[in-house]
Amino acid sequence: MGFPAIVVPAFCYNPQPFGNGHGIFTAIRVKKFRLQAYLKHMKKILFFLITIPVWGQNVESNILTYNEYLGYVKKFHPRVKSADLNISNAQANLMMARGAFDPKIEVDFDSKQFKGKEYFSLLNSSFKIPTWYGIEVKAGFDNSEGIFVNPENTLPNQGLTSFGVTVPLGQGLWINQRMADLRKAKIQINLGNAERQLEAVQVLYDASVAYFNWKRTYDEVQLYKTYLTNAEIRFKGISGLIRNGDKPAIDSVEAGIIVRNRKLSLTESQLKLVKAKLELSNFLWLENNIPMELQDTMIPEPELEKTIQETLRTNALMAGDVSLNNHPKITALESKVNLLEIDRKLKANMLLPKANVGYHYLSEPSAWNNRDFENYKIGVNFSFPLFLRKERGSLKLAKFKVQDAQFDLNLERVQLGNKVKAQQTELNSLLEQGLLTNQLVNDYQVMLQSEERLFSFGESSIFLLNSRENNLVTAQLSAIALNNRYLISNAELFRIMAQPE
């Protein structure tokens, strides 16, 4: 259902074709009791020829459509590009977290020579492979030479190879810091996507409001231009009648006041239009971050209210209930809850004792295939705080953070649902108000035309005529403002749903 069109008055009493289809307005004071006097005054019709442009007809071809405008914003606006960087940052963090599971080569060589004697030469090398569940696989080769080698470091002449594993039996088996970092980094990807959508939607909303304000100020300028032209022609016509003695001189003052008021309103609306254009230019960019400036010849889409819902896809949202399961704000809050839940699990794991067990099979390089498992090295490491006050306190804080985030998630679900319903109600109400406003405009137009007819027969005054016209101008300005509210309300529903693609 389209928003009602704004009707512009055609001050035509008994209109006849003229020029390229415009009407004729006649305002002649006619003495009803003298038909011949009426015919004598017909020559004065020329003072009241008024050309009224039809509202909504745009002879200019430089129309910047709303859909085209949003395309520029989506593709080139710096804030949208900045939102894309959040995804790159999250991917970089994921790469860093995966780096904790990269195999590692370590070599430690220490040698001492003094007075021609080799005191010692020690080589320790290893190749470590971290695994997901905290288990570490390690292969190594050690060698030592010299006359003063520590007996603990004495090895066979060929050196010694080793292969074994270290297993955590308490802390670090089911979850540890590197596992938590990797899980968080994966969640950060989803969080980054959601935040990017929210940022892009906010940019598109701000850009839409700027476009709608530009359209509103443009429509107001065109409206005031039309009525200024009417007022100036009426003033000239009345001045001519005053010179011929058919109108009192005070009517020229009344007509001059309305001309000056129309000029003042037009000047103010033109200032608003300039500001609206500058505000709109903030959202127009090209490649390589080149800003664009809106040219004076560009005009907004004339009947945007008919296409706004299709462009923003809000027509489907007005049909019925809306699902919020894939809403980016819900996704972002769920991601934050998952991040805090990983921290909680990590803190809970700290309540377990540290118990690491390692076994390494030892062999000379030449006897590796003998598989004599009687040569080995084992190690056990155990520690456990008696009161665990630090660990229990950290776990409580982690639980509180999870609960707080869950409260925010539940609250946001309810708020989003209510916001959608409220916005749907507002849009339906604005459509009804638009119909009423359109009827008011039509009624004021009929009243003005009737008053103009009475004025032509000398049964009305310029004061009443201007009063009727002011009422019509006020009604049309209200219709423009209501149209603007309708467009912004659609953009608000688009922002609430946060689906920029």
N, C-alpha and C positions, 0 to 999 in steps of 0.2 A: 504494500500500500504506500503510495508516494505521498510526500508532504504536500499540502495544498499550495498551489501557485499563488504568488503575490500579484494582486491586480492593481494596475496603475490606471488612474482615472483618465477618461477621455472627455473633456469638458465640451461636449458636442450637443448642442440642441439642434435637432433635425439635421444631422450631419450629411454632407454631400461629398462625393469624390473630389479630391483636389491633389494635384501634383502626383506624388508616387504613393498615393493611398492614404494620406493623412486627412484628418477631419477639419471642419470649420467650426469655430466658436463665434457665435454672434451675441453681442451684448448691447442692445439698443433700448433705450428707454422709450417706450411707445405709449402714447396717450390713447387709451382704449376708446375714448369717445371720438377720435378723429382718425379715420382710416387713411385719409389722404396725407396727414402728417407722418404717419408710419411709413408710407411709400416714399415720402420726401427724405426721410432719414435712412433709407436703405443704402445710400451711398457711403454711409459711415461704417458699413460693415468692414471695410478694409482696415479700420483701426484695430479690429479684433480677430484677425487671422492668426490662429495659433497652430503650430505644428506640434503634435504630440507623438514622440517616439513610442513605439510599442514595446512594453517591458518584456525583457527576455530575448529580444532579437539582437544578435551580436553580429555586426557587419565585419568586425575584426576577425581575422583568421588565426591570430596569435593567442590561442587558448591553451593555457597550461592546465591540463586535466589533473584531477586529484590522483588518479591511478598512476599517471606518468610521474607526477611529483613524488609519490611514495617510492616509486622505483629508483629514483635518484637517491633518496634518503637511505634506502636499504643497501644500496650498492656502494655509495661513496662517502657517507657521513663518517667523520672521524670517531665518534662515540660508538658507532656500530663496529667499526674496525677494531677499536679498543676492546670491545666485548669479545671479539674473536681471539684476542691475545690471551684471554683467560683460559681458553681451551689449550692453547700452546703451552701455557705455564703448567697446567695440570698434566699434560703429556710429558713435559720435561721432569716434573716431580716423579711421575711413574717410572721414567727411565732411571732416575737416581735411586729409587727404592729397589728396583730390580738389580741395581749394581751391587747391593749387599749380598746377592747370591752368586756373584761372579767368581769363578775359580781364581786362585791366587798362588803365585809362585814367590817363594821366599828363599833368599840365599844370604848366609852370614859367614864371612871368611875373616879369620883373625890369625895373623902371623907375627913372629918376633925373631929377629936376627941380631946377634950381638957378638962382636969380636970373632967373626967367622964361624960362629956356631948358630945352628938353627935351634932355638929354644923350643918353639912349638909352632905348628901350623894346623889350624883347626878349620874345618869346612862343615857347615850345617846347611843343608838345602831341603826344601819341602814343597810339596804341591798339595794345596787344600781345596776341597770342594764343599762349600756349605750346602746343606739340603733344607727342604721346607720345614720339617719338624725338628729343627734344632740339632740334628745329627750332623756331625762333621767328619768327612772322609779325608784321610791324610796319608800321603806317600812321601818317603824321605830318603835321603842318602847323606851319610855322615862319614867323614874321614879325618884322621889326625896323624901327625908325624912330629918328630922332634925328640930331643934328649931330656927335656924337662916337661913332658906332657903330664898333666894331672892324671893320676891313676883312674879317676872316674871317667876321663875322656879317652882312655886307651882303647883303641879299636884294632881289628885285624888289619893286616897290611893292605888288603884290597878295599877296605872301607866296610861300611855296614849299611844295608838297606832295610827299610821298614815300611810296613803298610798296616793301617788300622783305622779304627773309628773311635769317636768320642760321643757318648750318648748322655743327654741330660735326663735324669729320672725324676726331677722335681720341677723347678722353675725352668721355663724355656722349652719344654717338650711339646706342649700343645699350642702354645703361643709365646712369642718372644718379641723383642723390639723390632727386628728386621721383618718378621712376619706381619706385625701390626703396621709398620710403615708401608709395606707393599699393599695391604688391604686398604689402608687409608688413601693411598695414591690412586687406586682403582675407583674408589668412591668419589674422589675429587674430580675425576673425569665427568661423572654424572652431575656432580654439583656445579662444575664449570659450565656444562651445557645448559643447565637450568638457569644459572645466573646470566649467561649470555642471552638467553631468550627474554628474561625479565628486563635486561638493560636495553635490548633491541626494541622491545615493546614500548618501553618508556620513551625512547627516542622517537618512535613512530607516533606515539600519542602527542608528545610536545609539538612535533612537526605538523600533525593534523590540526591541532588547536591554532597554530600559527596560520595555516591555510584557511581555516574557517573564519578567523578574524579578518584576514585579508579579503575574503569574499564578502563578509558583512560590511566592512568599510567601503568596498567598491560599490556594493549595491546602494549604500546610503548616499555616496557621491552622485551616482547616476540619478537617484531619486531627487536630490536637491537641485541638480542641474535642470531637470525637467520642470520643477516647480519655479525655479528662478526664471526660466524662459517664459513660463506662463505669467508670472508676476510682472516682468518687464513689459511684455506685450500688452497686458491689461492696463498697466500704468500709462503707456503711450496712448492707448485707446481712450482712456478716461480723460487724459489731458486734452485730447482732441475734442471730446464732447464738452469739456469745460470751456474751451475757446469758442465753441459754437453756442454756448449758453444753455446746453441741455443738462448739465450736471453742476452741482455746487462746487465751489473751489475746495471745500474741505475734503471732498472725495479724493483729490490728488494727494493730500497728506496721508490719508488712510492707505491709499495704494502705494505711496512711497515707503511707508513704514514696513509693509509686507515685503517689498523689494529688498530693503536693507536687512530685514530679518533673514530672508532667504540667502542673501549673500554671506551673512555672518555664519549661518548654519553650513553653507557650502564650504566656506573657508575652514571651519573647524573640522568638518568631515574629511576634507582633503589632507589636513594635517594628520588626522588619524590614519588615513590611507598610506601616507608616506611612512609613518612609523610601522604600520603593519607589513609593508613591503620589506622594510629593513629587517624586521623580525623574521619574516619568511626567508630572507636571503641567508640567514644563519644556518639553514638546513639544506641549502643547495650547494653541492660540491661536485667536482669532477675528479678524474683520476689524478694520482700524484698529489693529492690534497690541495687541489686548486679550487678556491672558492668562486662561486658564481654570484652575480648580482642580477636581481630581477629587473628586466627592462620595463620602461613605462608603457610600452605597447602591449605587454602581456596582460591578459585578463583571466579571471578564474572560470572554472566550469559553471555554466549558467544554471543548469538544473541538477545540481549535485545531489539534492535530496532524493532523486529518483534512482541514483546508482550507488549511494553511499553504503547501503547494507550489502549489496553484492560485492563491492570492493573490499570491505572489511569482513565479509562473511558473517555478519551479524543476523542475517535473515534466518539462518538455520538455528541460531541461538534463541530466536523468538518463538520457535515452533513448539518447544516443550522443555522437559527437564534436561539439564546439562550435566554431563559427567565431569567430575573434577579429579579423576584418578590420575590422569597424566598431566595435570596442571604443573607448570614449572616451579611455582612457589611451593606446592606440596612436595614435589620431587626434591627441591632444595632442602626443605625442612626434614624430610625423611633421610636425606643424605647426612645431614648434621646429626640426627639421632643415631644413625649407624656409625658415624665417626666417634661419637661419645661412647657408644656401646663397645667399640673396640678398645677404647681406653679403659673402660670398666673391666673388661675381661683381662686386660693386661695387669691392672691393679690387683684383681682377684688372684691372678697367677703368682703375684708376689707373696701371697700368704703361704705358699709351698716352700719347703726347704730347698736350698741349693745342693743338689747331689749330682755330680758329674762322674761318669765312669768311662775310662778309656782303655782300650786294648790295642797293642801294636805288635804285629808279627815281625821278628827280626831274622835276618839272614845275610850271609856274605853274598856278593853279586854272583859268584861262580856256583854257589850252592842253592840258588833260589828255587830250583825245581825240586829240591829234596823234600820240601814241605815238612820240616822238622818243627812241629808246633811247640816243642819244649823250650824254644828260644823266643821269648816275648818280653814285653814291657807293659805293665798295667799301672793304672793310677786311679785313685778315688779322691774326690774333693767333696766335702760336706760342710755346710754352715746353716744355722737357723737361729734367728733372734728369738729370745725367750718370751717377750711380751708382744711383739708385733704391733706396737702402738702406731708407729709411722705408717706401716702398711695398711692397718685397719682404718686409720684416719683418711688416707688417700683413697681407699675404696669407698668410704662413705661419701666423700666429696664427688667422686665419679658417679655414684648412684644418683646423688642430688642433681647433678648436671643432666643426666639422662632423663630424669623425671621432669625437670624444667623444660627441656627441649620437647618432650612428649606433650606437655601441656600446651606449648606454643603450637605444635602440629595440630592437636585437636581443636584448639581455638581458631586456627586459620581455616580449617575445613568448614567450620560453622560460619565464620565471617564471609568466606568466599561464596558459600551458598546463598547467604542472605543478601550479599552485594549483587549477585546475579539476579535474584528475584526483584530486588529494589530497582535495578536498572531496567529490567524488562517492564516493570510497572510504570516507570518514568517515561519510557519510550511510547508505551500505549497512551499514556496521559497526554504527552506532547502531540501525538497525532490527533487526538480529540480536540485539544486546544487549537491546533492548527486549523481544523475545520471551522471552529467557532470564529477564530480570527479572520479567516477568509470570508466568512459570512458578514462579519462586521465591516470589513473593507468594502465589500459589495454594497452593503447598506449605506455606508457613508458616501460612497460614490453616487448612489441614486439620490441621496439627500442633496449632494452638491449640484448634481445636474438639475434637480428640481428648483433649487435656489437660483441657479443660473438662469433658468427659464423665467422665474418670477422677476429677476433683475432685468431681463431683456424687455419685460413689459412694464417696467417702472414700479413694480410692487415690492421690491426688496432694496437693500442698500449694499454698498461695498463692504460695510462692516460685517453684515450677516454672511455675505459671500466669502469673505476671508475667514470668518469663523468656521464655516462649513469646510473650507479647504484645509484649515489647520487640523480639524478633527480627522480628516481623511489622511493627512500626512502622518499624524500621530498613530493612527491605526496601521498604516503601512510600515512605519518604523517598528511598531510592535511585532508585526508579521515577520520582518527581517530578523529581529532579535529572537523571536521564537524559532525561526528556521535555524538560526545559529545554535540555539540550545539543543535542537533536535540533532544536528550534526555532531556536536560535542558529546551528546549523550550516547550516540552510536560509538564514537571513539572511546568513551569511558567503558562501555561494555566490552569493546575490543581489548582494552588494557586489562580489565578484570580477568578475562579469559586467557590473556597472554599467549596467543598463538600467532607469532609473527609470520610464519611461512605461508 
